[in-house]
Amino acid sequence: MELANNRLTIAKFFGGLAILVSLFPWVGFNILNTDSQPWPLFFFVIFLATIPKKVITPKNFYILFLIFIIGIFISIFESNNMFSFLTIRAIYNYLAFVIVFIGFYNYLLKFGFPIKIFIIANFIWLAGGLVELYSADLLQSIAPQRTTSGRGVTSFAPEPSFFAVYLFFSSWSILLANEYRLEKNIKLILLFNFVSFFVLAKSAMGILYLLIGFSFIVFYHLFRIQINKRVLKTLIIGILFFVVIALIFFPYLQENRYVDLAIKISSELNPFDIFYLDASMNERLQHIVFSIHGVFLNYMMPGGFDTFIYHHNYLVNFYNNYFWWDQGSVKILSWIGDWIYQLGFFGIIVIWYFFKISEEKTYKNFIERLLLFIILLSAIPVAFPLVAMIFALLTYIKKINYQSI
């Protein structure tokens, strides 16, 4: 019994360490010359090796893993250079997603959601952003940074947009684990995160995530059978708060190109023109469209890890030069686009599986998974640990609700 308890304590330690490094996925102290770091994969492997008894997996996971491996092997042979850095990086990204999912899922089953680790990590991220406001160079030795004057800060991420991605997924993870109950400490961290989207990160994609998330909240409540007074009051307060914050920080953000673009579009142009006028938005939409279109050009087969660029000229002409910014890239700036282009229908099966095992027959769960799907169309790295953790959390919530997976 004492030996089993000791093993459980060791497993909990390594599990907590794996979660902590997963919440700082770009922190590597410049040891490796890459953005994403291998530490989440490394420590979750150690955690899985130390947990007592067997590793628990969702139903049909090993069949899924076999399909996943077959897709990787085919994609390797479809690549122009089978042993390039791109191939190695892609394989690592996919394996990291799977291992982090299984690792965090097992941690949840054995120890529950580590709310304290998430909250502490979140405050450290916010503190890092404030430190960077004071001195932009202080964090460069901890994580790579790519930002310029006038853009937002990066904190422990390489770019302001990735900082915003972290804030969004951290907030959502905490809300999911707390069943959307807004206790005092939860309200506080959500408030800080919300303000940080505008004051620290200042990322157009981050603000777009907020707008999409808020739209889904409104949609969820409007289409429920009953809308009670408390829900209506919360929605009204939320709208007013959003407007007040926007008015307060409008002069501060007025020089930001995204605010200037939004003003121009709202007064003169069709809102959809934002994807044409803004180079960053044009590039991101291009990667979504080209990856989806590209998988059909490949007849649903894996496209390889370095071939994405070869469809570029054809697709630019196909869409009448609407996509003008990016001159072609081998890296796909879409989480879902990466899976489906590089792994073809094998990747589609993988995506379907993870959405399926997290499915509950509830309206709320449907809205959650639909929101996740839309967000994952955007430029989120495949190896970003919080995506795997969200899937694990949704699957765990389904399991504790006594539904078979």
C-alpha positions as a printed Julia matrix, in Angstrom:
405×3 Matrix{Float64}:
   0.0    0.0     0.0
   2.81   2.4     0.93
   4.62   1.61   -2.33
   1.45   2.3    -4.32
   0.97   5.62   -2.51
   4.57   6.58   -3.22
   4.13   5.79   -6.91
   0.95   7.86   -6.96
   2.78  10.79   -5.36
   5.6   10.54   -7.91
   3.08  10.35  -10.75
   1.22  13.39   -9.44
   4.48  15.34   -9.23
   5.47  14.56  -12.83
   1.9   15.11  -13.99
   1.83  18.54  -12.37
   5.21  19.35  -13.89
   3.98  18.22  -17.33
   0.92  20.46  -17.0
   3.01  23.42  -15.89
   5.41  23.23  -18.85
   2.41  22.7   -21.16
   1.02  26.03  -19.99
   4.32  27.65  -21.06
   4.83  25.81  -24.37
   7.22  28.37  -25.86
   9.49  28.74  -22.84
  12.82  27.05  -23.56
  15.45  29.57  -22.42
  16.71  29.61  -26.03
  18.19  26.13  -25.72
  16.53  25.07  -28.98
  16.16  27.38  -31.96
  12.44  26.68  -32.35
   9.22  28.24  -31.1
   7.53  25.11  -29.73
   9.46  23.2   -27.1
   9.56  19.41  -26.49
   9.03  19.62  -22.72
   5.25  18.95  -22.66
   5.75  15.74  -24.65
   8.8   14.75  -22.58
   7.21  15.2   -19.15
   3.86  13.67  -20.11
   5.72  10.57  -21.32
   7.4   10.39  -17.89
   4.04  10.89  -16.18
   2.43   8.08  -18.17
   5.37   5.82  -17.33
   5.04   6.47  -13.59
   1.28   6.2   -13.05
   0.16   3.07  -11.17
  -1.74   0.39  -13.1
  -2.44   0.8   -16.8
  -2.87   3.92  -18.89
  -6.56   4.59  -19.56
  -7.58   5.49  -23.1
 -10.97   6.3   -24.66
 -12.82   3.64  -26.61
 -11.19   2.58  -29.92
  -8.18   4.81  -29.24
  -5.64   2.2   -30.37
  -7.5    1.71  -33.66
  -7.4    5.47  -34.11
  -3.68   5.51  -33.31
  -3.02   2.86  -35.98
  -4.93   4.94  -38.56
  -2.95   7.97  -37.44
   0.42   6.17  -37.88
  -0.58   4.9   -41.34
  -1.44   8.46  -42.38
   1.93   9.72  -41.16
   3.84   7.03  -43.08
   1.98   7.76  -46.31
   2.57  11.49  -45.88
   6.28  10.88  -45.34
   6.5    9.06  -48.68
   4.49  11.82  -50.37
   6.97  14.45  -49.15
   9.7   15.7   -51.47
  12.28  15.3   -48.74
  11.32  12.45  -46.42
  13.91  13.31  -43.76
  13.73  17.09  -43.71
  13.24  19.29  -40.65
   9.65  19.89  -41.8
   8.93  16.16  -41.68
  10.47  15.73  -38.23
   8.63  18.78  -36.9
   5.29  17.61  -38.29
   5.66  14.14  -36.76
   6.6   15.69  -33.42
   3.58  18.04  -33.55
   1.12  15.19  -34.13
   2.69  12.92  -31.51
   2.79  15.78  -29.0
  -0.94  16.37  -29.46
  -1.78  12.68  -28.89
   0.54  12.23  -25.9
  -0.59  15.45  -24.18
  -4.22  14.41  -24.7
  -3.69  10.94  -23.16
  -1.47  12.31  -20.41
  -3.83  15.07  -19.32
  -6.85  12.76  -19.63
  -5.23  10.28  -17.24
  -4.23  13.08  -14.87
  -7.84  14.28  -14.77
  -9.13  10.77  -14.07
  -6.69  10.26  -11.19
  -6.3   13.7    -9.64
  -9.0   15.98  -11.08
  -8.54  19.36  -12.72
  -5.47  21.26  -11.43
  -7.2   24.61  -11.02
  -4.41  26.1    -8.89
  -1.75  25.36  -11.51
  -3.88  26.95  -14.23
  -4.63  30.09  -12.22
  -1.03  30.57  -11.05
   0.28  30.04  -14.59
  -2.27  32.53  -15.93
  -1.18  35.23  -13.47
   2.48  34.59  -14.38
   1.59  35.14  -18.06
  -0.12  38.43  -17.2
   2.84  39.49  -15.04
   5.16  38.67  -17.96
   3.11  40.94  -20.21
   3.34  43.79  -17.68
   7.09  43.28  -17.33
   7.45  43.48  -21.1
   5.6   46.8   -21.12
   8.29  48.11  -18.78
  11.23  46.55  -20.63
  10.76  44.68  -23.9
  14.09  42.85  -23.6
  13.74  41.27  -20.17
  12.0   38.1   -21.37
  14.0   37.49  -24.55
  16.27  34.98  -22.81
  13.26  32.93  -21.67
  11.13  32.66  -24.83
  11.51  33.82  -28.47
   9.88  37.16  -29.22
   8.76  38.65  -32.53
   7.01  41.96  -32.1
   7.58  45.58  -33.04
   6.73  48.99  -31.69
   2.99  49.61  -31.91
   2.11  45.93  -31.65
   1.14  44.14  -28.48
   3.46  42.44  -26.03
   4.18  38.72  -26.23
   4.77  37.76  -22.56
   6.04  34.15  -22.78
   4.88  33.63  -26.38
   6.76  34.38  -29.62
   4.09  36.76  -30.96
   1.2   38.84  -29.56
  -1.32  36.62  -31.39
   0.0   33.53  -29.56
  -0.26  35.4   -26.26
  -3.92  36.02  -27.11
  -4.36  32.34  -28.05
  -3.04  31.34  -24.63
  -5.36  33.79  -22.83
  -8.38  32.46  -24.72
  -7.7   28.77  -24.1
  -6.62  29.28  -20.5
  -9.84  31.17  -19.76
 -11.95  28.54  -21.49
 -10.22  25.65  -19.7
 -10.87  27.24  -16.31
 -14.51  27.93  -17.22
 -15.03  24.38  -18.48
 -13.51  22.82  -15.37
 -15.63  25.04  -13.14
 -18.8   24.26  -15.15
 -19.05  27.97  -16.05
 -19.68  28.94  -12.42
 -18.3   32.45  -11.97
 -16.8   32.35   -8.5
 -14.89  35.37   -7.22
 -11.39  34.2    -8.19
 -12.67  33.04  -11.59
 -14.31  36.39  -12.26
 -11.09  38.17  -11.35
  -8.85  36.21  -13.7
 -11.37  36.4   -16.54
 -11.56  40.17  -16.1
  -7.76  40.48  -16.2
  -7.57  38.25  -19.26
 -10.31  40.21  -21.04
  -8.59  43.54  -20.48
  -5.25  42.01  -21.5
  -6.61  41.16  -24.96
  -6.91  44.9   -25.6
  -4.11  46.4   -23.5
  -1.35  43.78  -23.61
  -1.76  41.4   -26.57
  -3.61  43.85  -28.87
  -4.04  41.01  -31.35
  -6.71  41.14  -34.05
  -7.04  37.35  -33.98
  -7.38  37.38  -30.2
 -10.12  39.99  -30.32
 -11.79  37.98  -33.09
 -11.74  34.92  -30.79
 -13.42  37.01  -28.12
 -16.13  38.19  -30.52
 -16.75  34.64  -31.78
 -16.88  33.29  -28.22
 -19.23  36.04  -27.09
 -21.45  35.45  -30.14
 -21.71  31.78  -29.23
 -22.67  32.66  -25.66
 -25.46  34.91  -26.94
 -26.53  32.27  -29.47
 -26.6   29.59  -26.76
 -28.82  31.59  -24.44
 -31.12  32.99  -27.11
 -31.99  29.54  -28.43
 -32.54  27.86  -25.11
 -36.12  26.95  -24.29
 -36.17  29.28  -21.31
 -34.29  32.52  -20.77
 -34.44  33.38  -17.1
 -33.92  36.83  -15.65
 -30.46  36.0   -14.33
 -29.22  34.99  -17.79
 -30.73  38.06  -19.41
 -29.2   40.29  -16.75
 -25.78  38.7   -17.29
 -26.0   39.2   -21.06
 -26.97  42.87  -20.69
 -24.17  43.52  -18.18
 -21.72  41.72  -20.45
 -22.68  43.84  -23.48
 -22.49  47.07  -21.47
 -19.13  46.07  -19.99
 -17.75  45.28  -23.45
 -18.91  48.66  -24.77
 -17.49  50.57  -21.78
 -14.1   48.84  -22.08
 -14.03  49.57  -25.81
 -14.81  53.27  -25.2
 -12.19  53.57  -22.45
  -9.41  52.07  -24.5
 -10.47  53.45  -27.89
  -8.11  56.47  -27.76
  -5.29  54.15  -26.66
  -5.94  51.74  -29.53
  -6.73  54.32  -32.19
  -3.27  54.14  -33.72
  -3.54  50.35  -33.98
  -3.94  49.24  -37.61
  -6.74  46.81  -36.66
  -8.85  49.54  -35.06
  -8.24  51.82  -38.03
  -9.24  49.0   -40.37
 -12.4   48.25  -38.38
 -13.44  51.92  -38.49
 -12.89  52.05  -42.23
 -14.86  48.9   -42.89
 -17.77  49.83  -40.61
 -18.12  53.22  -42.28
 -17.29  52.53  -45.91
 -16.99  48.88  -46.85
 -18.47  45.41  -46.58
 -17.32  43.71  -43.32
 -16.04  40.75  -45.35
 -13.53  43.07  -47.0
 -11.39  42.86  -43.87
 -10.02  39.55  -45.16
  -8.96  41.23  -48.37
  -7.65  44.53  -47.04
  -5.62  43.3   -44.08
  -2.5   41.31  -45.04
  -2.48  39.17  -41.89
  -6.16  38.26  -42.15
  -5.79  37.61  -45.89
  -2.91  35.21  -45.23
  -4.78  33.3   -42.51
  -7.94  32.9   -44.56
  -5.81  31.75  -47.49
  -4.31  28.92  -45.44
  -7.75  27.74  -44.33
  -9.19  27.78  -47.85
  -6.1   26.39  -49.6
  -5.64  23.52  -47.15
  -9.28  22.43  -47.51
  -9.23  22.87  -51.29
  -5.83  21.21  -51.45
  -7.01  17.98  -49.84
  -9.54  17.57  -52.66
  -6.83  18.27  -55.23
  -4.91  15.42  -53.56
  -7.98  13.15  -53.86
  -8.27  13.04  -50.03
  -4.88  11.34  -49.73
  -2.07  12.65  -47.48
  -0.37  15.54  -49.22
   3.09  15.3   -47.66
   4.84  17.57  -45.17
   6.48  19.98  -47.63
   4.14  20.14  -50.63
   1.6   22.74  -49.56
   3.37  25.43  -51.56
   2.92  23.59  -54.87
  -0.81  24.29  -55.12
  -0.29  27.98  -54.39
  -0.18  29.5   -57.9
  -3.08  27.39  -59.17
  -5.31  28.3   -56.2
  -4.44  32.01  -56.33
  -5.64  32.06  -59.95
  -8.64  29.89  -59.08
  -9.81  32.49  -56.54
  -9.14  35.41  -58.93
  -6.19  36.78  -56.92
  -8.33  37.45  -53.85
  -5.47  36.0   -51.8
  -2.7   38.44  -52.55
  -0.48  38.58  -49.49
   1.3   35.25  -48.96
   3.65  34.21  -51.76
   3.48  30.55  -50.85
   4.43  28.64  -47.73
   5.2   25.06  -46.75
   3.85  25.73  -43.26
   0.06  25.62  -42.9
  -1.41  28.33  -40.65
  -4.5   26.38  -39.62
  -4.82  23.67  -36.95
  -7.52  21.78  -38.85
  -5.99  22.6   -42.24
  -2.69  21.08  -41.11
  -4.34  17.78  -40.16
  -6.51  17.39  -43.25
  -3.98  18.51  -45.89
  -0.93  16.66  -44.61
  -2.75  13.5   -43.5
  -5.7   13.56  -45.92
  -8.71  11.46  -44.93
  -6.58   9.9   -42.16
  -6.39  13.36  -40.6
 -10.13  13.85  -41.08
 -10.74  10.59  -39.19
  -8.46  11.77  -36.35
 -10.31  15.09  -36.06
 -13.7   13.34  -36.2
 -12.62  10.9   -33.48
 -11.59  13.56  -30.97
 -14.76  15.55  -31.53
 -16.81  12.34  -31.29
 -15.37  11.05  -27.99
 -16.03  14.44  -26.4
 -19.64  14.49  -27.6
 -22.48  14.65  -25.12
 -26.1   14.68  -26.2
 -26.59  18.19  -24.87
 -27.09  21.55  -26.51
 -24.29  23.1   -24.44
 -21.78  20.47  -25.52
 -22.76  20.94  -29.16
 -22.13  24.68  -28.89
 -18.77  24.06  -27.16
 -17.55  21.68  -29.84
 -18.8   23.9   -32.67
 -16.96  26.88  -31.16
 -13.81  24.77  -30.79
 -14.03  23.63  -34.42
 -14.32  27.21  -35.69
 -11.45  28.45  -33.52
  -9.25  25.55  -34.68
  -9.64  26.63  -38.3
  -7.34  29.52  -37.4
  -3.55  29.71  -37.12
  -3.07  27.65  -33.97
  -0.05  25.3   -33.91
  -0.92  21.59  -33.92
   1.4   21.0   -30.95
  -0.15  23.79  -28.83
  -0.84  21.77  -25.64
  -3.97  23.6   -24.52
  -5.89  22.31  -27.55
  -5.18  18.7   -26.56
  -6.03  19.61  -22.96
  -9.39  21.09  -23.97
 -10.24  17.87  -25.83
  -9.13  15.82  -22.81
 -11.2   18.0   -20.48
 -14.33  17.68  -22.65
 -13.82  13.89  -22.82
 -13.28  13.73  -19.05
 -16.43  15.76  -18.37
 -18.37  13.35  -20.57
 -16.97  10.37  -18.64
 -17.82  11.74  -15.2
 -21.32  12.43  -16.47
 -21.68   8.62  -16.72
 -21.71   8.4   -20.47
 -19.79   5.63  -22.21
 -16.79   6.59  -24.32
